[in-house]
Amino acid sequence: MYEPRVSKARAEKATKPLKRGDIALLKGNPKRVRQLAEFTDKNRTVMDEYYEVTELFQAGQVSLTETKQSLRQLIKIDKQFLDSYLYLAQIEYDAENYEDYSRLVWETYLKAVQMVANIDGDYPKSLLWGWLENRHIIRALCNFALLQWEQDHIRLSLEIYRKLLASNLNDNIGARYSILAIRLGYGSEYEALFLPDSGPIFGLDAKKMDAWFDANAAKFSNEFVDFFENVK
């Protein structure tokens, strides 16, 4: 089994100041000066059709070509519903069309940050995963953070994960694990640490992840003050 390793060079990059270009990428709507107290996106009428399209594809009832056509049509109907782009991005990734994958992840991020952030790059104080309407936006921000991590733009990735955690302290997406992994010096493949050795568990071993987090979070306690206060 592949064993992810820490890198002192990666860990050091996480402590550097943000570059000017990174700061520009974090900025949102130039007409929004104040930080929003809370954000909940509107109900997207294409959402139900999106889930129908993707479920039919996963069940093998429609072809890949038909699915891509349907997703592109949904984008034409609602250019701000980001899951349609993200599903296309995953299709391109699975086909090893990494340039198209990257382009789509970038496109969704730029739309997402404009929707929620102000001119200074502040996310809403509350951007909750619990609202279904917000999930396509949070996924877009998270996928971009992961892409930046994969491409060794570690400081930018870390900043986005920090903003995601601060705006959603329940941390349904696990931003705290990514923050800790970056600070320790792991690469984006760190989740391989939590694959089960054997047995009935599929996916990542949540208990193992939590034990790892609890054992290491104190090394960077300033990163998680608000998170731990929230879970008290």
PANU-136044 format. One record per residue (C-alpha): residue in one letter; residue number from 1; x, z, y. Coordinates in Angstrom, 1 decimal, always signed. Example, Ala and Ser with C-alpha at 12.3 -4.5 7.8 and 13.67 -1.06 7.14 Angstrom:
<sites>
<site residu="A" num="1" xx="+12.3" zz="+7.8" yy="-4.5"/>
<site residu="S" num="2" xx="+13.7" zz="+7.1" yy="-1.1"/>
</sites>
This chain:
<sites>
<site residu="M" num="1" xx="+0.0" zz="+0.0" yy="+0.0"/>
<site residu="Y" num="2" xx="+1.3" zz="-0.9" yy="+3.5"/>
<site residu="E" num="3" xx="+2.4" zz="+2.2" yy="+5.4"/>
<site residu="P" num="4" xx="+2.2" zz="+1.9" yy="+9.2"/>
<site residu="R" num="5" xx="+5.3" zz="+3.3" yy="+11.0"/>
<site residu="V" num="6" xx="+5.8" zz="+4.8" yy="+14.4"/>
<site residu="S" num="7" xx="+8.1" zz="+3.1" yy="+17.0"/>
<site residu="K" num="8" xx="+9.8" zz="+5.1" yy="+19.7"/>
<site residu="A" num="9" xx="+9.8" zz="+1.9" yy="+21.8"/>
<site residu="R" num="10" xx="+6.0" zz="+1.6" yy="+21.6"/>
<site residu="A" num="11" xx="+5.6" zz="+5.2" yy="+22.4"/>
<site residu="E" num="12" xx="+7.7" zz="+4.9" yy="+25.4"/>
<site residu="K" num="13" xx="+5.7" zz="+1.9" yy="+26.7"/>
<site residu="A" num="14" xx="+2.6" zz="+4.1" yy="+26.7"/>
<site residu="T" num="15" xx="+4.3" zz="+6.4" yy="+29.3"/>
<site residu="K" num="16" xx="+5.2" zz="+3.6" yy="+31.8"/>
<site residu="P" num="17" xx="+3.2" zz="+3.0" yy="+35.0"/>
<site residu="L" num="18" xx="+0.6" zz="+0.2" yy="+34.8"/>
<site residu="K" num="19" xx="+1.9" zz="-3.2" yy="+35.9"/>
<site residu="R" num="20" xx="+0.3" zz="-4.9" yy="+38.9"/>
<site residu="G" num="21" xx="-1.2" zz="-7.6" yy="+36.7"/>
<site residu="D" num="22" xx="-2.7" zz="-4.9" yy="+34.4"/>
<site residu="I" num="23" xx="-4.3" zz="-3.1" yy="+37.4"/>
<site residu="A" num="24" xx="-5.9" zz="-6.4" yy="+38.4"/>
<site residu="L" num="25" xx="-7.3" zz="-6.9" yy="+35.0"/>
<site residu="L" num="26" xx="-8.9" zz="-3.4" yy="+35.1"/>
<site residu="K" num="27" xx="-10.8" zz="-4.1" yy="+38.3"/>
<site residu="G" num="28" xx="-14.5" zz="-4.8" yy="+38.1"/>
<site residu="N" num="29" xx="-17.2" zz="-6.0" yy="+40.5"/>
<site residu="P" num="30" xx="-15.6" zz="-6.4" yy="+43.9"/>
<site residu="K" num="31" xx="-18.9" zz="-5.7" yy="+45.6"/>
<site residu="R" num="32" xx="-19.2" zz="-2.3" yy="+43.8"/>
<site residu="V" num="33" xx="-17.3" zz="+0.3" yy="+45.7"/>
<site residu="R" num="34" xx="-18.6" zz="+3.5" yy="+44.2"/>
<site residu="Q" num="35" xx="-18.3" zz="+4.6" yy="+40.6"/>
<site residu="L" num="36" xx="-21.6" zz="+4.4" yy="+38.8"/>
<site residu="A" num="37" xx="-22.9" zz="+7.7" yy="+37.6"/>
<site residu="E" num="38" xx="-24.5" zz="+6.1" yy="+34.6"/>
<site residu="F" num="39" xx="-24.9" zz="+2.6" yy="+33.2"/>
<site residu="T" num="40" xx="-27.5" zz="+1.3" yy="+30.8"/>
<site residu="D" num="41" xx="-27.8" zz="-2.4" yy="+30.4"/>
<site residu="K" num="42" xx="-31.1" zz="-4.2" yy="+30.5"/>
<site residu="N" num="43" xx="-33.0" zz="-5.1" yy="+27.3"/>
<site residu="R" num="44" xx="-31.6" zz="-8.5" yy="+26.2"/>
<site residu="T" num="45" xx="-34.4" zz="-10.7" yy="+24.8"/>
<site residu="V" num="46" xx="-31.9" zz="-12.6" yy="+22.7"/>
<site residu="M" num="47" xx="-30.8" zz="-9.5" yy="+20.8"/>
<site residu="D" num="48" xx="-33.4" zz="-9.7" yy="+18.1"/>
<site residu="E" num="49" xx="-32.6" zz="-13.4" yy="+17.5"/>
<site residu="Y" num="50" xx="-28.9" zz="-12.6" yy="+17.4"/>
<site residu="Y" num="51" xx="-29.4" zz="-10.0" yy="+14.6"/>
<site residu="E" num="52" xx="-31.6" zz="-12.5" yy="+12.7"/>
<site residu="V" num="53" xx="-29.0" zz="-15.2" yy="+12.9"/>
<site residu="T" num="54" xx="-26.1" zz="-13.0" yy="+11.8"/>
<site residu="E" num="55" xx="-28.1" zz="-11.4" yy="+9.0"/>
<site residu="L" num="56" xx="-29.1" zz="-14.8" yy="+7.6"/>
<site residu="F" num="57" xx="-25.5" zz="-15.9" yy="+7.7"/>
<site residu="Q" num="58" xx="-24.2" zz="-12.7" yy="+6.0"/>
<site residu="A" num="59" xx="-26.9" zz="-13.2" yy="+3.3"/>
<site residu="G" num="60" xx="-25.6" zz="-16.8" yy="+2.7"/>
<site residu="Q" num="61" xx="-28.9" zz="-18.3" yy="+3.7"/>
<site residu="V" num="62" xx="-27.5" zz="-20.5" yy="+6.5"/>
<site residu="S" num="63" xx="-24.2" zz="-22.3" yy="+6.8"/>
<site residu="L" num="64" xx="-21.3" zz="-21.5" yy="+9.0"/>
<site residu="T" num="65" xx="-21.9" zz="-24.6" yy="+11.1"/>
<site residu="E" num="66" xx="-25.6" zz="-23.7" yy="+11.6"/>
<site residu="T" num="67" xx="-24.6" zz="-20.1" yy="+12.6"/>
<site residu="K" num="68" xx="-22.1" zz="-21.3" yy="+15.2"/>
<site residu="Q" num="69" xx="-24.6" zz="-23.7" yy="+16.6"/>
<site residu="S" num="70" xx="-27.2" zz="-20.9" yy="+16.8"/>
<site residu="L" num="71" xx="-24.8" zz="-18.5" yy="+18.5"/>
<site residu="R" num="72" xx="-23.8" zz="-21.1" yy="+21.1"/>
<site residu="Q" num="73" xx="-27.5" zz="-21.7" yy="+21.8"/>
<site residu="L" num="74" xx="-28.0" zz="-17.9" yy="+22.3"/>
<site residu="I" num="75" xx="-25.1" zz="-18.0" yy="+24.8"/>
<site residu="K" num="76" xx="-26.8" zz="-20.8" yy="+26.7"/>
<site residu="I" num="77" xx="-29.9" zz="-18.6" yy="+26.9"/>
<site residu="D" num="78" xx="-28.1" zz="-15.4" yy="+28.0"/>
<site residu="K" num="79" xx="-24.5" zz="-15.7" yy="+29.0"/>
<site residu="Q" num="80" xx="-24.3" zz="-11.9" yy="+29.5"/>
<site residu="F" num="81" xx="-25.2" zz="-10.9" yy="+26.0"/>
<site residu="L" num="82" xx="-21.7" zz="-10.5" yy="+24.7"/>
<site residu="D" num="83" xx="-22.3" zz="-10.0" yy="+20.9"/>
<site residu="S" num="84" xx="-22.9" zz="-13.7" yy="+20.6"/>
<site residu="Y" num="85" xx="-19.4" zz="-14.4" yy="+21.9"/>
<site residu="L" num="86" xx="-17.9" zz="-11.7" yy="+19.8"/>
<site residu="Y" num="87" xx="-19.4" zz="-12.9" yy="+16.5"/>
<site residu="L" num="88" xx="-18.1" zz="-16.4" yy="+17.3"/>
<site residu="A" num="89" xx="-14.7" zz="-14.8" yy="+18.0"/>
<site residu="Q" num="90" xx="-14.7" zz="-13.1" yy="+14.5"/>
<site residu="I" num="91" xx="-15.6" zz="-16.4" yy="+12.9"/>
<site residu="E" num="92" xx="-12.6" zz="-18.0" yy="+14.6"/>
<site residu="Y" num="93" xx="-10.3" zz="-15.1" yy="+13.6"/>
<site residu="D" num="94" xx="-11.4" zz="-15.4" yy="+10.0"/>
<site residu="A" num="95" xx="-10.6" zz="-19.1" yy="+10.1"/>
<site residu="E" num="96" xx="-7.2" zz="-18.3" yy="+11.6"/>
<site residu="N" num="97" xx="-8.1" zz="-20.1" yy="+14.8"/>
<site residu="Y" num="98" xx="-6.4" zz="-17.4" yy="+16.8"/>
<site residu="E" num="99" xx="-6.3" zz="-19.3" yy="+20.1"/>
<site residu="D" num="100" xx="-10.1" zz="-19.7" yy="+20.1"/>
<site residu="Y" num="101" xx="-10.4" zz="-16.1" yy="+19.0"/>
<site residu="S" num="102" xx="-8.3" zz="-14.8" yy="+21.9"/>
<site residu="R" num="103" xx="-10.1" zz="-17.0" yy="+24.4"/>
<site residu="L" num="104" xx="-13.5" zz="-15.6" yy="+23.4"/>
<site residu="V" num="105" xx="-12.3" zz="-12.0" yy="+23.5"/>
<site residu="W" num="106" xx="-10.9" zz="-12.5" yy="+26.9"/>
<site residu="E" num="107" xx="-14.1" zz="-14.2" yy="+28.1"/>
<site residu="T" num="108" xx="-16.2" zz="-11.3" yy="+26.9"/>
<site residu="Y" num="109" xx="-13.9" zz="-8.7" yy="+28.4"/>
<site residu="L" num="110" xx="-14.0" zz="-10.3" yy="+31.9"/>
<site residu="K" num="111" xx="-17.8" zz="-10.4" yy="+31.7"/>
<site residu="A" num="112" xx="-18.0" zz="-6.8" yy="+30.5"/>
<site residu="V" num="113" xx="-15.6" zz="-5.3" yy="+33.1"/>
<site residu="Q" num="114" xx="-17.6" zz="-7.0" yy="+35.9"/>
<site residu="M" num="115" xx="-20.8" zz="-5.5" yy="+34.5"/>
<site residu="V" num="116" xx="-19.7" zz="-1.9" yy="+34.4"/>
<site residu="A" num="117" xx="-16.6" zz="-1.3" yy="+36.5"/>
<site residu="N" num="118" xx="-16.2" zz="-1.0" yy="+40.3"/>
<site residu="I" num="119" xx="-13.6" zz="-2.6" yy="+42.5"/>
<site residu="D" num="120" xx="-11.0" zz="+0.1" yy="+41.6"/>
<site residu="G" num="121" xx="-11.6" zz="-0.3" yy="+37.9"/>
<site residu="D" num="122" xx="-13.6" zz="+2.9" yy="+37.4"/>
<site residu="Y" num="123" xx="-16.0" zz="+2.8" yy="+34.5"/>
<site residu="P" num="124" xx="-19.3" zz="+4.6" yy="+34.9"/>
<site residu="K" num="125" xx="-19.1" zz="+8.3" yy="+34.4"/>
<site residu="S" num="126" xx="-21.6" zz="+7.7" yy="+31.5"/>
<site residu="L" num="127" xx="-21.5" zz="+4.6" yy="+29.5"/>
<site residu="L" num="128" xx="-23.1" zz="+5.7" yy="+26.3"/>
<site residu="W" num="129" xx="-22.9" zz="+4.0" yy="+22.9"/>
<site residu="G" num="130" xx="-26.2" zz="+5.8" yy="+22.1"/>
<site residu="W" num="131" xx="-28.1" zz="+3.2" yy="+24.1"/>
<site residu="L" num="132" xx="-28.3" zz="+0.1" yy="+22.0"/>
<site residu="E" num="133" xx="-28.3" zz="-2.0" yy="+25.2"/>
<site residu="N" num="134" xx="-24.8" zz="-0.9" yy="+25.9"/>
<site residu="R" num="135" xx="-23.2" zz="-1.6" yy="+22.6"/>
<site residu="H" num="136" xx="-22.3" zz="-5.3" yy="+23.2"/>
<site residu="I" num="137" xx="-20.5" zz="-4.3" yy="+26.4"/>
<site residu="I" num="138" xx="-18.6" zz="-1.4" yy="+24.7"/>
<site residu="R" num="139" xx="-17.6" zz="-3.7" yy="+21.8"/>
<site residu="A" num="140" xx="-16.3" zz="-6.3" yy="+24.2"/>
<site residu="L" num="141" xx="-14.1" zz="-3.7" yy="+26.0"/>
<site residu="C" num="142" xx="-12.9" zz="-2.2" yy="+22.8"/>
<site residu="N" num="143" xx="-12.1" zz="-5.6" yy="+21.2"/>
<site residu="F" num="144" xx="-10.0" zz="-6.6" yy="+24.3"/>
<site residu="A" num="145" xx="-8.1" zz="-3.3" yy="+24.1"/>
<site residu="L" num="146" xx="-7.3" zz="-4.0" yy="+20.5"/>
<site residu="L" num="147" xx="-6.2" zz="-7.5" yy="+21.3"/>
<site residu="Q" num="148" xx="-3.8" zz="-6.2" yy="+24.0"/>
<site residu="W" num="149" xx="-2.4" zz="-3.7" yy="+21.6"/>
<site residu="E" num="150" xx="-1.8" zz="-6.4" yy="+19.0"/>
<site residu="Q" num="151" xx="+0.0" zz="-8.4" yy="+21.6"/>
<site residu="D" num="152" xx="+2.2" zz="-5.4" yy="+22.6"/>
<site residu="H" num="153" xx="+0.5" zz="-4.9" yy="+26.0"/>
<site residu="I" num="154" xx="+0.4" zz="-1.3" yy="+25.1"/>
<site residu="R" num="155" xx="-0.1" zz="+0.3" yy="+28.5"/>
<site residu="L" num="156" xx="-3.1" zz="-1.8" yy="+29.4"/>
<site residu="S" num="157" xx="-4.6" zz="-1.2" yy="+26.0"/>
<site residu="L" num="158" xx="-4.2" zz="+2.6" yy="+26.4"/>
<site residu="E" num="159" xx="-5.8" zz="+2.6" yy="+29.8"/>
<site residu="I" num="160" xx="-8.9" zz="+0.8" yy="+28.5"/>
<site residu="Y" num="161" xx="-9.2" zz="+3.2" yy="+25.6"/>
<site residu="R" num="162" xx="-8.9" zz="+6.1" yy="+28.0"/>
<site residu="K" num="163" xx="-11.7" zz="+4.7" yy="+30.1"/>
<site residu="L" num="164" xx="-13.9" zz="+4.2" yy="+27.0"/>
<site residu="L" num="165" xx="-13.4" zz="+7.8" yy="+25.9"/>
<site residu="A" num="166" xx="-13.9" zz="+9.3" yy="+29.4"/>
<site residu="S" num="167" xx="-17.2" zz="+7.4" yy="+29.8"/>
<site residu="N" num="168" xx="-18.5" zz="+8.3" yy="+26.3"/>
<site residu="L" num="169" xx="-17.2" zz="+11.7" yy="+25.2"/>
<site residu="N" num="170" xx="-19.2" zz="+11.6" yy="+22.0"/>
<site residu="D" num="171" xx="-16.7" zz="+8.8" yy="+21.1"/>
<site residu="N" num="172" xx="-18.8" zz="+6.9" yy="+18.6"/>
<site residu="I" num="173" xx="-16.2" zz="+4.1" yy="+18.6"/>
<site residu="G" num="174" xx="-13.2" zz="+6.3" yy="+17.9"/>
<site residu="A" num="175" xx="-11.3" zz="+5.6" yy="+21.1"/>
<site residu="R" num="176" xx="-9.5" zz="+9.0" yy="+20.7"/>
<site residu="Y" num="177" xx="-7.9" zz="+7.9" yy="+17.4"/>
<site residu="S" num="178" xx="-6.5" zz="+4.7" yy="+19.1"/>
<site residu="I" num="179" xx="-5.2" zz="+6.8" yy="+22.1"/>
<site residu="L" num="180" xx="-3.4" zz="+9.2" yy="+19.8"/>
<site residu="A" num="181" xx="-2.0" zz="+6.4" yy="+17.6"/>
<site residu="I" num="182" xx="-0.6" zz="+4.6" yy="+20.7"/>
<site residu="R" num="183" xx="+0.9" zz="+7.8" yy="+22.1"/>
<site residu="L" num="184" xx="+2.5" zz="+8.5" yy="+18.7"/>
<site residu="G" num="185" xx="+4.0" zz="+5.0" yy="+18.7"/>
<site residu="Y" num="186" xx="+1.9" zz="+3.3" yy="+16.0"/>
<site residu="G" num="187" xx="+0.9" zz="-0.3" yy="+16.1"/>
<site residu="S" num="188" xx="-2.7" zz="-1.6" yy="+16.0"/>
<site residu="E" num="189" xx="-2.6" zz="-1.6" yy="+12.2"/>
<site residu="Y" num="190" xx="-2.5" zz="+2.3" yy="+12.2"/>
<site residu="E" num="191" xx="-5.9" zz="+2.5" yy="+10.5"/>
<site residu="A" num="192" xx="-4.2" zz="+1.6" yy="+7.2"/>
<site residu="L" num="193" xx="-3.2" zz="+5.2" yy="+7.2"/>
<site residu="F" num="194" xx="-6.8" zz="+6.1" yy="+6.4"/>
<site residu="L" num="195" xx="-7.6" zz="+3.7" yy="+3.6"/>
<site residu="P" num="196" xx="-8.6" zz="+5.6" yy="+0.5"/>
<site residu="D" num="197" xx="-6.1" zz="+5.6" yy="-2.4"/>
<site residu="S" num="198" xx="-9.0" zz="+5.3" yy="-4.9"/>
<site residu="G" num="199" xx="-12.5" zz="+6.6" yy="-5.6"/>
<site residu="P" num="200" xx="-15.9" zz="+5.9" yy="-4.2"/>
<site residu="I" num="201" xx="-15.0" zz="+5.8" yy="-0.5"/>
<site residu="F" num="202" xx="-15.2" zz="+2.3" yy="+1.1"/>
<site residu="G" num="203" xx="-13.6" zz="+1.5" yy="+4.5"/>
<site residu="L" num="204" xx="-11.7" zz="+4.3" yy="+6.3"/>
<site residu="D" num="205" xx="-11.7" zz="+7.9" yy="+5.1"/>
<site residu="A" num="206" xx="-13.3" zz="+9.7" yy="+8.1"/>
<site residu="K" num="207" xx="-12.2" zz="+13.2" yy="+6.8"/>
<site residu="K" num="208" xx="-8.6" zz="+12.0" yy="+6.6"/>
<site residu="M" num="209" xx="-8.8" zz="+10.5" yy="+10.1"/>
<site residu="D" num="210" xx="-10.1" zz="+13.8" yy="+11.6"/>
<site residu="A" num="211" xx="-7.5" zz="+15.8" yy="+9.8"/>
<site residu="W" num="212" xx="-4.8" zz="+13.5" yy="+11.2"/>
<site residu="F" num="213" xx="-6.3" zz="+13.8" yy="+14.7"/>
<site residu="D" num="214" xx="-6.5" zz="+17.6" yy="+14.6"/>
<site residu="A" num="215" xx="-2.9" zz="+17.9" yy="+13.4"/>
<site residu="N" num="216" xx="-1.5" zz="+15.6" yy="+16.1"/>
<site residu="A" num="217" xx="-3.8" zz="+15.8" yy="+19.2"/>
<site residu="A" num="218" xx="-2.1" zz="+18.9" yy="+20.6"/>
<site residu="K" num="219" xx="+1.1" zz="+16.9" yy="+21.1"/>
<site residu="F" num="220" xx="-0.8" zz="+15.0" yy="+23.9"/>
<site residu="S" num="221" xx="-3.4" zz="+17.7" yy="+24.8"/>
<site residu="N" num="222" xx="-3.8" zz="+16.3" yy="+28.3"/>
<site residu="E" num="223" xx="-5.4" zz="+13.2" yy="+26.8"/>
<site residu="F" num="224" xx="-8.2" zz="+15.0" yy="+25.2"/>
<site residu="V" num="225" xx="-9.1" zz="+17.9" yy="+27.4"/>
<site residu="D" num="226" xx="-12.6" zz="+16.5" yy="+28.3"/>
<site residu="F" num="227" xx="-13.2" zz="+15.4" yy="+24.7"/>
<site residu="F" num="228" xx="-12.5" zz="+18.9" yy="+23.3"/>
<site residu="E" num="229" xx="-14.6" zz="+20.5" yy="+26.0"/>
<site residu="N" num="230" xx="-17.5" zz="+18.2" yy="+25.1"/>
<site residu="V" num="231" xx="-17.4" zz="+19.2" yy="+21.4"/>
<site residu="K" num="232" xx="-17.4" zz="+22.9" yy="+21.9"/>
</sites>
